C-alpha cells in the first residue's frame, strides 16, 4: 500500500520549496514508511518482509512526487487524488490491515512529510507565513482524503463478503457494545440494502436441542441478522410490522424481543433481550407462545437485573423467615407480601389469600413477633416487598 500525503492545495507552495523537496523525496518516503512501521503495529507486521517494505517505500515516493507535481495546478487533479486514496483503501483491505490501521498510517505519513517540508523550508529561510500556509495545505483536506481512503476500504470489504455475512457483520457491529465507526455501519447498510433507522429493536433467538434450521422468510430480507454465532439475533426498526413471520417459528425455536432504543444503544436492547431469554429458560419469566416481548416484563427484568444484590437484599430483609419450615415460610411470606402491598385489614387480606380471617390474624401476630418495628418503617417495607416479589419469581433451587 502507498502511504501518500494529502496534496490538494500544493499550488500554494512556492516553486522554490517544491524544487528543494524533489531530490529528497526518496529519503522522505523511507522516513514515512519507517514512521508508520514504528507507530502502527499492524503495519509493522505487514511490512516486516523486506520486499513488502521496499514496495511501500516506492509507492510512497511516487505518491509524494505526484503531490509535488500538482504545485501550481489548483484543484485540477483533485478527483485524481481522491481516486488514488480510494485505491489505497482497497489495497489496505487486501493486505489484511484494519480500517483503523490504514487511517492511522495516513496520519503518521502526513505528519512525517510535514516535518520534512518544515525542515526544508527553514533551510531555505522561507517566511513563517509560507510554512504556515504549507501546513494548512497539507492538513486542510485530511477529512476528505480520509473519507476517500475509508470508502475504498469499505468497497473492497463489501465485495469480499456475501450478503449473509454482511448482514451478520452489521448485526455484530451494532450490538458489539463498544464504539463503532458510523462509516463502517453505513457502508454495510448500503451493501445489504438497509436504511439505518433512528430507533431499533434487538431480537434474540434460541433453539432447543434437535430443532430444525431457522427457516428463510421469517424475517425481512434486508435487516442485520446473525444466526450462526453463540447468540443468534436480528435488528429491526418496527417489531410489530417486521416480526409477523415469527408466528411461524418452527417447533424448538423461541424469540425474545428487546426494547426499542436509539440505534446507538442497540447493544443495550440486545443485552436486555439476552437477559430475558436467559431468565425465561430458567423459568423466571413465563410467556404464552414462542415469542417473548421484553416491554411486557420490564418490572421483572428490573428486579432481576442484579441477582447478587438481590440475594443480599433478600438475606437481610427476609432473615426473620429463614429458620422456618418450608410450609410455614410460604404461608407467612404470602401473608406478609399481601400486607405490605395493601396495608389491608385481616378480612381484606383473608379475601385475597382465600383463607379465614382468624388464620390471617394469627399469621400477622407471628409476623409482628418476627419483624417487629420493621413493618412500620416505609423503607424496610419496600425492601421486604422487593425481596418477597423476587422470591416468588425465582425457583426454589436458585
ABEGO torsion letter per residue (X at the ends): XBBBBBAAAAAABBAAAAAAAAAAAAAAAAAAAAAAAAABAAAAAAAABAAAAAAAAAAAAAAAAAAAAABGBBGAAAAAAAAAAAAAAAAAAAAGBBAAAAAAAAAAAAAAAAAAAAAAAAAAGBBAAAAAAAAAAAAAAAAAAAAAAAAAAAAAAAAABBAAAAAAAAAAAAAAGBBBBAAAAAAAAAAAGBBBBABBBBBBBBBBBGBBBBBBGABBABBBBBAABABBBBBBABAAAAAAAAAABBBGBBBBBBBBBBAAAAAAAAAAAAAAAAAAAAGABBBBEABBBAAAAAAAAAAAABAAAAAAAAAAAAAAAAABBAAAAAAAAAAAAAAAAAGBBAAAAAAAAGBBAAAAAAAAAAAAAAAEAAAABAAAAAAAAAAAAAAAABBAAX
